[in-house]
Amino acid sequence: MESISLLLSESLSPYQVTLTPCGGHGECLVTLKNAAGAMVLEREVNQAQLTDKRLLTDVVDGLHRDVLIAEGRLEPCVIAALRHAAEGKVFDQRN
């Protein structure tokens, strides 16, 4: 678990990452703090997501997105618009 914590810290730099076991079914609490020590984000993830490389990538991508939203650098409506635009491109390629 310590190596996963280090990996998350590197991936989510400059945020301080704390990984704490929680729950009775293998859940972990991922907490991100800024340089001042203020909590920016806290998410519960399944430990299986942290041991599979593909799922871990998805967790990191989600945390990056959530940090941008939490800090006001990205609006949720922008995400929806980007997804909608991407769906349209996929649809167009098939025709």
Sequence and secondary structure as in RCSB ss.txt:
>XXXX:A:sequence
MESISLLLSESLSPYQVTLTPCGGHGECLVTLKNAAGAMVLEREVNQAQLTDKRLLTDVVDGLHRDVLIAEGRLE
PCVIAALRHAAEGKVFDQRN
>XXXX:A:secstr
 HHHHHHHHHHTTTSEEEEEEETTTTEEEEEEE TTS EEEEEEEEHHHHHSHHHHHHHHHHHHHHHHHHTTSS 
HHHHHHHHHHHHHHHHHHH 
